[in-house]
Amino acid sequence: MIEKKFKTLDEQVDILKHKGLKISDVRYAKEVLLRENYFFINGYRHLFVNKDKTFKEGTTFEELYSLFLFDRFLRNIIFKYLLVIENNLKSIFSYQLSKKYGYKEKDYLKNNNFTTAPEKQAQLNDLLRKMKRQIRVNGSQHSATQHYATNYGYIPLWILVKVLSFGIVCEMFSILKDEDQDVISSVYHIDSDTLITYLPILANYRNLCAHEDILFDNKTQKCIEDTEYHKDLNIKKEDNEYICGKNDLFALLIIMKQMLRKEEFKSMMIEIENIVAGLDYNLKTISVSKVLDKMGFPDNYYELKNIERSIITNE
């Protein structure tokens, strides 16, 4: 195994130059590398390199950094609206379960409030242990839970959800009774099986954004089902499968289209369109369409914000 040794800023610049990257302002490049980390900047090189891993002729440091910044801006936008979805879900969860099972943890954390499927009992018991642990920890460390624990002797679910991770809340949905899953998913006018597919994808992207991982070309293990949006946007098919919007960033936008309010989604899309335009201006060696392709965005991706949903009810 080849050992990766520490490289000074001068050595990092020399490596990039040796690979064919044009660096006209060395001082600026070194400042960026110091602040942003060579490893993460270098993680965006793939669209700019040839098969021999050298940079395409004319590629500049500024271009490489512009893609890095674009991904940061994109991550911030997506994260902001994922937090809206997270907050909405937690509110809907706590309302439905508190109304049906009670607002004290001794009531809403009873095993018989959840699925009785034998194959899910180990998962159920593990999840309830995690939630009870959160109550013990946050009862003294979080102001809201501390207030309720001290003054009332219990922590209502609508307070507890604020300190539960999004991952736990998503997992909780999978062990709810069918009727509770149906009520919660009906708020979004989707069926419970679809929401079960969507939630881990949302949690995955939420964590990716929170930890500043590379976002734009991320692919998920799970694919979403075909939707009316794939059809309305005339997304191309290969071997009877849509070539984008299935397990890429555009699939996430399709999910968010269904879970954000209309005006929220439009605002998010406008923000995304603006940073795409900014990236297009900064790119010279490659076209912005190459980046959009990696994101799974069709050429007419911006039309997604204007498509009206066909609301399907259970009536």
N, C-alpha and C positions, 0 to 999 in steps of 0.2 A: 504494500500500500504506500503510495506517494504521500509524504508528509507535506501539509500546507504550512508554510512558514510565514511569519509576519513580514509585511511589506511596508516600507515608508511611503509617504505621499509621493515623493519623487519617483520611487520605484513603481508605484501604481500608475502614475502618468506615463512612465516609459513603457509599461506593459500595454496600455491602451494604444499608445502611438505605434508600438511595434506591430500591433494587430491591424493598423491602418486607420485608426480613428484620428480625425483632424482636430487638434487642440491648438487654437490660436492664442488663447489667454490661459497660460499655465497657472498663473496665480488664482484665477477664478476657478479653474478646474480643481485645484488642490483644496480650495475653500469648500467647494461643494462636496468633494470626496470625504473631507474631514467631518462635515456636518451630517452627511447622508449615509455614509458607509459604502465603500467600494463594492462590497458583495452585493448590496441591494441595487446599486446603480447598474452593475454588470448584469443583473438579472433581467434587464430589459433589452439586452443586446440582440436577442434572437431574430427579431424582424430586420435587423440591419446587417446581418452577417451572411457571408457566402458559405458554401458547403465546407470549405477548409477552415471555417471559424474566423476568417479575417473579415474586417468590416467592408461593406460595399464602398466602392470608390466615391469619395466626396462626403461620406458620413461625418458629421461634426459632433463634438461633445455636446453642443447646445441641443441638437436633435435628440440625442440619447436622453439627455436630462429632461427634455420637454415631454417625452413619453412617460418618464418616471413621475413628473409632476402631474401630468394628465391622469395617471392612475391614482395618484393621491387625491386629486380633486374629485375624481369619480367615486373613490372609496368614501370620501366624506359625505358626498351627496347620498349615495346608497345607504350608508350607515344612518344618516339622519332620518330617512324615511323608514328604515327597518325598525328603528326605535319607536316610531309612531305605531307601526304594526304590533310590535312587542307590547307596548302599553295598552293598545286596544284589546289584544288577546287576553292579557292579564285581567283587564277590567271585565270583559265578557265572561271569562272563566269564573272569576270570583262572584259575579252577580248570579250566574246560573247555579253554581254549587251552594252558595250561601242561602239563596232563596229556597232551594230544595232540601238541603241537609242541615242547615243551621250555620251560625256565624262564629261559633266557638270551636277551637281546634279539636276538642273532645268529641264534637259532633261531625265536623266536616272531614276528619281524618279517619273515620271508621272504615274498616276493610269492606264492609258490605255496601258501602256507597259506590264501589267501583265494580269492574267486571268480575264475573264469577268464572271466566274461562280458565280451566286448569292450567293450561300452558302459559298463562300470564301471571300466575300467583307469585312466583319468585320475583318477577319484575315489580309487581305491585308492592310486595313487602319491602323490597329494596328502596323503592321510591318513597314510600311512607317514612322509612327510616331517615332518608335524606331530608325530607321536609321537616321532620321532628327535630333533626339536628340543626337545621336552619333556625328553628324557633328558639332552641337553647342558646345558640351562638348570638343571634341578632336580638334576642330579648334584652340583652344588656348593652350591645354595641350600636344598635340603630335607634335613633331618637323616637321614631314612630312606634316601633315594636316595644321599646322600653316604656314608652308612655302608657300603652295599653296593658302591658304585662304588670306594671307597677300600680296603675290606678284602677284597672278593671279585672285583673287576674287572668286574662286571656288575650290572644292576638287574633283578631278577625282575619278571614282569608283575604279581604280586600286590602289589608295592610301587609300581610305576609307575602303576597305576590310581588310586592315592590322589591323585596330582598331575595326572591327566588331567581335563580338563573333562568334565562330563556330556554335553555336546554331542558331543565327540569319541567318547566311548564309545557313544553312541546311533548315531552315524554308522558306527562300526566294525561294529555288528551288521548293517547293510545290505550290507556287502561280505564278510561271512563266507560260507563254503561252506554249502550248503543243510543238510547234515547237522549242522553246528555250530549253525546257527540253530535247527534242530529240537530239539536237545538242550537248549539254553538256554531256549527258549520252553516246553518241556515241564515245566520246573520250576514254571511258573505255570499249567500245565494249559490253555494256549491255543496256537493255532497260530502259526507264525512270521510269516505275513502280517499277522495281527492285531497281533503285537508290533511289527512294522515300522511300523504305523499309530500305535500307542500311544507309541512312544519320542520322536518329535519333539514330540508334544503335552506329554509330561512335561517335556522339556527346555525348552520354551517357558514353561510355568508355573513351572518352577524358576527361570529367569532373571527372570521377572516378579516373583516373590516376593523374590528376592535384591536387586532394585533398587527395591523398594517402589513399584511401579506399581499403579494401580488394578486390583483383582482381581475384585470381585464381579460385574461385568457384562462381563467379558472374553469375547470370542468367538474361537475358533480358525479358521484357514482350512480345516483338515481336519475332516471329520466321522467319528465312529466308527461302526462297523456296529451294527445292531440287536442287542440282547442279551436274554438271558432276564430281565434286571432290568427292562428297559423293559416287557416283557410282564407280569411279576409285579406291578409297581407300577401296572398299568393306566393308563399314561401315554397321554394323548389323542393322536389322530392327525388331521392335516389333509392332504388329498390323499395319503393313504396313507403319510404320513411322521410320525414322532413329533415332537411340538412342542417337546420339551425332552430333554436328555440326549444330544445329538448333537454339538454343537460349543460347549457352554457349560460352566460350572463343574460342573454336575451330571454331565456327560460325564466330566470329570476324576475325580469321585468313583467313577463306575462303573469306570474304569480302575484306580483305587487299590484298590477292592474286590477286584479280581482279583489284585493284586500285593502287597498287604500280608497279613500273617498275620491270622487271624480276630480275635484279641484286640487287635491293633494297630488294625485298622479300626474296631472297636467303640469303642475309646478315642478315636479321632479324631472319630467321629460324636457321641459324648457331649459332647466339647469344643465342637463346632460347635453342637449343640443348646443348650448353655448360653449361648453368646454371642448366639444368635438370640433366646433368651428375654430376655436383657438389652437387646437392641435394641428388642424389642417393648415393653418397659417404658418406654423413653425416647422412643419415637415418639408423637406426638400428631396431627400434621397428616396424615400418611399412615399406612397400615397396614404391618405388617412383611411381609404377603403381597406387597405391591408390590415390596419388595426381593428377596424370594425368587423372584418371577417373573423379575426381571432376572437372577438367578443361574441360571435354568433349573431351579430346584428345584420339583418337584411338591408338592402340599399334604401328601402322605404321605412326603416324602423320608426321614424318620427311620426308616422301615421297611426301608430298604436294608440297615441294619446287621444285621437279623435274617434276611434271605433266605439260605437255604443254597444253595450252588452245586451244580449238576449236573456232577460231574467227568467230563470226557471224556478217555479215554486213546487212544493210538495202537495199542493192542493189538487 
